[in-house]
Amino acid sequence: MPKILKTESIFESKLFKINKSFIQFNSQVLEYEIICGAGNGAVMILPFINDEIILIKEYAASVDNYMITFPKGKIDKNESILDAANRELQEEVGLKAENLKLIKEVHLAPGYINHTTHIVIAKDLHKSKLKGDEPDDLEVVRIKYKDIVKYLEKEEVVDSRVFSALFIYERYEKT
């Protein structure tokens, strides 16, 4: 196993920082730059109501377009993964889950980004709205689960974590 010898911060903004790590592989030491997100990671929620799954359409600044994604957001300090999932669900789609299950964590570009997203299944939903931090209203999209692939094929911009989350659900969790 490689060994991290030293890590130093080389840049910091309000959203992320960049660290330089010196990592030893056998007799060779290599430098890696790693983008580190601020905070405790994120949650992405797959909300189910009967035979439907809920997505949102949200503006994504990095592609200057609206993207299809699941309700998601950062985990606040001293907040559990499941509490964050229920809060984000209420903020983004106005629903609260009585049944939440953490199924997996996924990593975005783990070769140089240390961001972790926790995938959570939400069931037994009822109305409950919290004020969120989005600058505009999110469009809520309800799709029959059996039609999700056809729907996503037609969309121009889809958060890649949606595909990961659906694969994980289909492969390991669907009953």
C-alpha positions, 0 to 999 in steps of 0.5 A: 500500500502506498504511504502518504508522507506529507500533505500541504494546502496550496489553494483554498476557496469557500467551496474547496481547497487543493492539497498537494500530497507526497506519496511513496510507492516503494522507492519512488515519491510522487506528488498528487494534487487533490481537490478537497470539498468543504464539509462532510460529503453529500447525500443523494436520495432516491425517493419512491412513491408507489411505482414512481421515483422522484427526480429534480431539474436543477441549474448546474453552473458548471455546464450552464444548463439545467440538469436532471438529478435526484434530490441531493445536498451537503451534509451539515456539521454534526448532522447524520447522513440520514438526517441530511437526506431527510432535510434535503428531501424536504427542502427540494421536493417538499416530502419527508421520509419515514423510511430511509436506508443508506445503501452505498457511497460513491466517489467522484473522480477519486484519483484527484477529488476526495468528494463522497456522496452517500446514496439513500433510499427514501420510502413512506413519504408524506408532505413536509416542506423546509426552506432550502438554499436554491436560488430558484424553484426546482422542478420536481419530476415524477416518473414511473420507475419502469420508464426511468431509462427511457426518460433519462435517454431523452435528457440532455444533461444528467448528473452522472451520480443518477446512473450510479445510484440507479445501478446500485439500487437495481443491482443490490437493493431492488426487491 
